[in-house]
Each structure stands twice: as structure tokens, then as C-alpha cells.
């Protein structure tokens, strides 16, 4: 397993690679002073994230291997289908994975999303369109959605 820290515009993130795939991207604490990127994949992830934050990238092209239950995997796959700049409700995602009454379980799967931003759980909102729940904090969720609304497509 390779771990690397990067100071994103929304704060420090920790990226983890196992084998040839990215396994996590989470907001984390302080970054070590001398933190060099250990692998080409993690460098590519940083490059794509920088492009995303600059408004120049709307999709990611990275090998992903999030760990989770079959239901969580189904939810995360559905999240990847939400177009850049758009949102879906927890209820819509529940219906998309064939469990229309599982809105709360979808919320739990979003909260446990190990590869935030790239698997865009920030694009899932409450039924009224309200911002609800985000493991990185609602301020970051709002910032990510604002970034996607104003960036040219």
C-alpha cells in the first residue's frame, strides 16, 4: 500500500493506492513537511484533481478499487453515473440501485465512500435539494457543487 498526502484547495487529502488502483481519497489532517509522491498513479491522481479544481476536468480516468459491501459498491457505481454539475437525491440513487426504499442506506454508503470527489458523493442531495451529510463536511460539499456549477463544461 502506498499513501500520499496532497494539499488540495479544500484542505489536505490522503490518497492511497494498493496494487494498480486507487483505493482511497479522504480529507485528512496536516501534511508532513517532506512528502514526495511515491507512485506514478498517485501523481496522475493529483494531476487530475488539480485539473478538476481548476475547472478543466469534468471526469476522472483512474483505476479505482473501493472496498465495500455489494450494496455500497452498487451505490458508488451509481454515483459515478451522475454527470458533472448535476445532482441526484438519495431517493433517486436508491431507485437506481433497485432498492427504492433504501434512501437511508444510500446515505450510509455515501458516508462510507472511500474515494471522495472522484466517486462524487458530493452530488447527492436531500429530496428538497438541501445539502445533507458529507464525510468531508457540508462546507466542502457546498464548495464542490459551486465549483461544478461555475466551471465551463
Secondary structure, DSSP 8 states (H G I E B T S, - for coil): -EEEEEEETTEEEEEEEETTEEEEEEE-S---SS----SHHHHHHHHHHHHHHTT--SS----B-----HHHHHHHHHHHTS-TT--EEHHHHHHHTT-TT-HHHHHHHHHT-SBTTTS-GGGEE-TTS-----TT-HHHHHHHHHHHHHS--
